[in-house]
Amino acid sequence: MSGASTRLYVGRLAPDTPLPFQKPDLSNVQLITNALSSESCAKKGHKLTLQEVYEWLQNTYPWFSQNGRKTGRDWQSSIRHTLSLIHI
């Protein structure tokens, strides 16, 4: 799932499409991979800064823009930690 588009099946959301403010059911590696595979990343030479990965997640999945350090859900640290472990 690219995460960038919402698919409809006969008037309802596709089974793998998260509700607007539901956390996507994807691992951090999958989320990062989706960001790096996105059209916006391709336009930037297939490179994104950490801040651009955060912004892509917030723009693609509303849950990320509604949750963060202020709400006790520090997903930014989790994404940053995952990036420190994977070799791209």
C-alpha positions as CSV (number, residue, x, y, z in Angstrom):
1,M,0.0,0.0,0.0
2,S,1.5,3.3,-1.0
3,G,-0.4,5.2,1.7
4,A,-0.7,8.2,-0.6
5,S,-4.1,7.4,-2.0
6,T,-7.4,6.3,-0.6
7,R,-9.1,3.5,-2.4
8,L,-12.8,3.0,-2.4
9,Y,-14.7,-0.2,-2.7
10,V,-18.4,0.2,-3.6
11,G,-18.8,3.3,-1.4
12,R,-16.6,2.3,1.5
13,L,-12.9,2.4,2.3
14,A,-10.6,-0.4,1.2
15,P,-9.9,-2.9,4.0
16,D,-6.2,-1.8,4.3
17,T,-7.0,1.9,4.3
18,P,-6.7,3.3,7.9
19,L,-9.6,5.5,9.1
20,P,-8.6,9.2,8.9
21,F,-7.2,9.5,12.5
22,Q,-6.3,5.9,13.0
23,K,-2.6,5.0,13.3
24,P,-1.6,3.1,10.1
25,D,-1.0,-0.6,10.6
26,L,2.5,-0.5,9.2
27,S,5.9,-1.0,10.7
28,N,8.2,2.0,11.0
29,V,10.4,0.4,8.3
30,Q,7.4,0.2,6.0
31,L,6.4,3.8,6.7
32,I,9.9,5.0,6.0
33,T,10.1,2.9,2.8
34,N,6.8,4.4,1.7
35,A,8.1,7.9,2.3
36,L,11.3,7.2,0.4
37,S,9.4,5.6,-2.5
38,S,7.0,8.5,-2.7
39,E,6.6,10.8,-5.7
40,S,7.7,13.8,-3.6
41,C,10.9,12.0,-2.7
42,A,11.6,11.1,-6.4
43,K,11.3,14.8,-7.2
44,K,14.0,15.5,-4.6
45,G,16.5,13.0,-6.1
46,H,15.3,10.1,-3.9
47,K,16.6,11.7,-0.8
48,L,14.7,13.2,2.2
49,T,15.9,14.8,5.4
50,L,14.5,13.5,8.7
51,Q,12.2,16.5,8.9
52,E,10.9,15.8,5.4
53,V,10.2,12.2,6.4
54,Y,8.2,13.5,9.4
55,E,6.3,16.0,7.2
56,W,5.5,13.2,4.6
57,L,4.1,11.0,7.4
58,Q,2.0,13.9,8.8
59,N,0.7,14.8,5.3
60,T,0.0,11.2,4.3
61,Y,-1.5,9.9,7.6
62,P,-3.5,12.4,9.7
63,W,-2.8,10.3,12.8
64,F,0.8,11.6,12.8
65,S,-0.2,15.2,12.7
66,Q,-2.6,14.7,15.6
67,N,-0.3,12.8,17.8
68,G,3.2,13.7,19.0
69,R,5.3,14.5,22.1
70,K,2.6,16.8,23.5
71,T,0.1,13.9,23.5
72,G,2.5,11.4,25.0
73,R,3.0,9.6,21.6
74,D,6.6,10.3,20.6
75,W,6.5,8.7,17.2
76,Q,9.3,11.0,15.9
77,S,11.8,9.4,18.3
78,S,10.6,6.0,17.1
79,I,11.1,6.9,13.5
80,R,14.5,8.4,14.2
81,H,15.6,5.3,16.1
82,T,14.4,3.0,13.3
83,L,16.4,5.0,10.8
84,S,19.5,4.6,12.9
85,L,19.1,0.8,12.7
86,I,18.4,0.3,9.0
87,H,20.9,0.7,6.2
88,I,19.6,2.4,3.2
